[in-house]
Amino acid sequence: MSTTKILLRDDVDNLGGRGEIVKVKAGYARNYLLPKRLASLATKGNINQINQERTALLKKVAQDKSTAEAQSEQMKDISLNFERRAGEGGTLFGSVTSMDIADALNAKGYEIDRRKIVLKEAIKETGDYTVNVKLHREVTIQVPVTVTTEGGAPAAPKAETTAEAQPEVSDEKTENYESMAISEDTIS
């Protein structure tokens, strides 16, 4: 397994930040990082070029962070509400995804890329949720999300399987079962 040194041109989660030199497997660099222009090979020429760009890069990073902090301050009181069709127990017909959340934020005037919304899996039941939105590598906000059924009515609670919830058996059926048990005893 060969490794190669690359120079990151953009922030890559779980790998490093812009301008860092990291060692990765050659296939990862060749097949993913280099074609997407997230990195370049760490040659002397590229390193010298990045060192010259570093001051401008640090200014841009600081500006991006301050912009993200200002945006988080504006978005601190925002909350999202979704009305969806739901079945018994609040299970949704469909789900609320990161794309839905991004569209709702866009409708409120905040242009957020759906990839910056941290949602482990789509929301599939009614209720109140908290969704993390990454505005910057170091700035994350929590947005409360409420999912209700259409019309805003709360969903009916899920039916519990207890003895009371079981359907009653009519006396007629139990008499038939008892007569079958008697007939089996008399046969043997």
N, C-alpha and C positions, 0 to 999 in steps of 0.2 A: 504494500500500500504506500504509494508515494504521496508526499505532501508538497505543497507549494506555498510560498509567501505571496500574499496579495495585499494591496493597498485599498482600503475601503473608501469608496467615493460617496457613500450614503450610509445612514444608520441601518444596521441589520440586527434584528432581534436575536438575542442569545449568541451573538458573535462579536459585535463591537460597534463603535461609533465612527463617524466620518473622519477620515484622516489617519486612522489607526492601521498599523501593519500587523496582520494576523497570519497564522499558519493554518491552512485548511487542507483537506484532501483534494487531490488534483481533479478528481471527477466533479466534486461540488463546485470548484472554481470554474472549470471548463464548461460544465453543463448548465449552471444556474447563475452564478455571480457575474461572470464576464459577459454572457449574452444579454443580461438584463441591465448591464452597465452600472451595477452596484459596486463593482470593484475593478481594479486594473492590476496587472502584474507589478510586483514591487521591484522595478528596475531602478538603477541609480538616477536615470533621467526623470522617471515618474516621481521618485521620492523628492528630488530637487524641486520639481514643479509644485508638488504638494506643499513643501516647506515654504515656498514663496506665496502660495495661496492661503497658507494657514492663518495669517492675520486677518485677511478678508473673511475667511471661513469662521474664525472665532467671533468676529463682529456679527456675521449673519446668524450664527447659532444663538448669540446673546439676544439679538433682535427677535428671532423666532420664539425664544423662550419668553421674552417680555410680552410679545403679542399673544402668546398662548395664555399667559397669566392674566392679561387684560380680558381676554375672551372668557376665561374661566370665571372671572369676577362678574362679567355680564350674565353668564349662564347659571350662576349659583342658585337662582330662584326658579329655574325652569323645571317644569314637570310635564310629562307626556301622558295622554290618555288615548287608549285605543278601544273601539267598540267592535267586537267580532261576534259572529254567530257561534254559539256554543251548545253542546249537548248536555245531557244530564251530568251533574257533578262538576260542571264548569270546564269540561274538556272542549277545547276549541276545534272547530272545523277549519283546519289549516293551522297557521301559527303566526307569531309576530317575530320577524327576523331583523337582523342588523340593517338590512336595506329599508325596511319599514320605519325603523327608528331614524335612520339618516334622512329619509324623505320627510318625516314629521319635523325634524330639526330644521331642514331646509325650508319647510313651509313657515317656520317661525323666524326665518331670517338668518340662520346659522348654517353656513356651508361646511358640513363635516363629511369627510369621506367615510364610507361604510366600513372600510378596513380599519378605521381608528376606533370603532365601536367594539368593545370587548364583551362578547356574548358567547359563552361556552357552547350553548345549544339554544335553539329557537325556543321562545316562550310558547307553551302549548296548553296552558290552563289559565283561567281567570285568576286575578289576584294582584297584589302589589309587589313590584320588583324594583331592584336597584341595578342600573346598568352603568358600567364604567366606560367613559369616553376619554381616549388618549389624545389630548390636544398637542402634546409635545412629549418627547422621551421622558421628561421629568415632571410634566404637568398632566395630571389625570383628574377628571371630575366625576362625581357620581350623580346620575340623573334618575330621579324616581319615575317609574313607569307603572301605570295602572291599566289593567286589562279587564274590561267588563263585557257583559253580553250586550247584544244590540238592544237599544232602548234604555240602557243603563241599569237594568234590573240586575240584582245580584243573582248569581247562579245558584241553583238548588244544590243542597249538599249531597254528596255521594251516598247512595243507599248502603247501609251497613248490613252485613250478613250475620245477623244474630238470630236467635230463636224466634224473636218477635217478628222479624222481617220475612221469615219463611212462610210460604203459602200454606193455608190450612188445608188439611185433607178432610174431605167430607166423610160423614159417618157411613155412607153407603159403601165407599171404597174400603174402609177399615173392616166392615162386616164381611166383605168378599175375601179379604186377606185372612181374617180369622177362620172363615169356613174352609178355606184352602188348607190352613194349618191343621184343622181338625181332621179333614179328610186324609191328609198324609199320615197322621198318627194312626188312624183306623186301618189303613192299608197295611202298615208294617206289623 
